[in-house]
């Protein structure tokens, strides 16, 4: 039985993170300009073919992984 709780938590959470972002532009160099849910603006590799800007995507390892639902995002403090 493993007793290292922090390592077990790391295994559960995983190192592979996905981020929600909104594509704001397709760029000529094969990248897309995106704005994250937290408000950061950056460029990532890829674009969803045939999608109309703006649209939501999941970002993984600096590239567009998949489309995300276009639901409104609300921040709630508990």
C-alpha positions in Angstrom: 0.0 0.0 0.0 1.3 3.4 -1.0 1.6 6.0 1.8 2.9 9.0 -0.1 -0.4 11.0 -0.3 1.1 13.9 -2.3 2.4 11.5 -5.0 -0.9 9.8 -5.1 -2.7 13.1 -5.6 -0.2 14.0 -8.4 -1.1 10.7 -10.1 -4.8 11.5 -9.8 -4.5 15.0 -11.1 -2.0 14.1 -13.8 0.6 16.4 -15.4 -1.3 16.7 -18.6 -3.4 19.9 -18.3 -6.1 21.2 -20.6 -7.0 24.9 -20.7 -10.2 26.5 -22.0 -9.7 29.3 -24.4 -11.6 31.3 -27.1 -10.0 31.6 -30.5 -10.0 35.3 -31.5 -8.1 35.0 -34.9 -6.6 32.5 -37.3 -3.0 33.6 -38.2 -1.2 33.0 -41.6 1.6 31.1 -39.9 -0.7 28.2 -38.8 -1.3 29.5 -35.3 -4.4 30.8 -33.6 -4.7 33.8 -31.3 -6.6 32.8 -28.2 -7.8 34.3 -24.9 -8.0 32.0 -21.9 -10.8 31.9 -19.5 -8.5 33.8 -17.0 -8.0 36.6 -19.6 -4.5 35.7 -20.9 -3.9 36.3 -24.6 -1.5 34.0 -26.5 -0.9 32.1 -29.7 -1.2 28.3 -30.0 -0.6 25.9 -32.8 -3.5 24.8 -35.0 -7.1 25.8 -35.7 -10.4 24.0 -36.2 -11.1 23.8 -39.9 -14.3 25.5 -41.0 -15.0 27.1 -37.6 -16.1 30.7 -37.4 -14.2 33.0 -35.0 -14.8 33.3 -32.1 -15.2 29.8 -30.8 -14.1 27.9 -27.7 -11.4 25.2 -27.7 -9.4 23.1 -25.3 -5.6 23.8 -25.3 -3.1 21.1 -24.5 0.7 21.4 -24.7 0.5 24.6 -26.7 -1.8 23.4 -29.4 -5.5 23.2 -30.0 -6.7 19.8 -28.8 -10.5 19.9 -29.4 -13.5 22.2 -29.6 -15.2 23.2 -26.4 -18.8 24.1 -25.8 -19.8 27.7 -26.2 -21.3 28.2 -22.8 -21.0 31.4 -20.9 -18.3 31.4 -18.3 -19.1 32.7 -14.8 -16.8 33.0 -11.8 -18.4 32.3 -8.5 -16.8 33.0 -5.1 -17.8 30.6 -2.3 
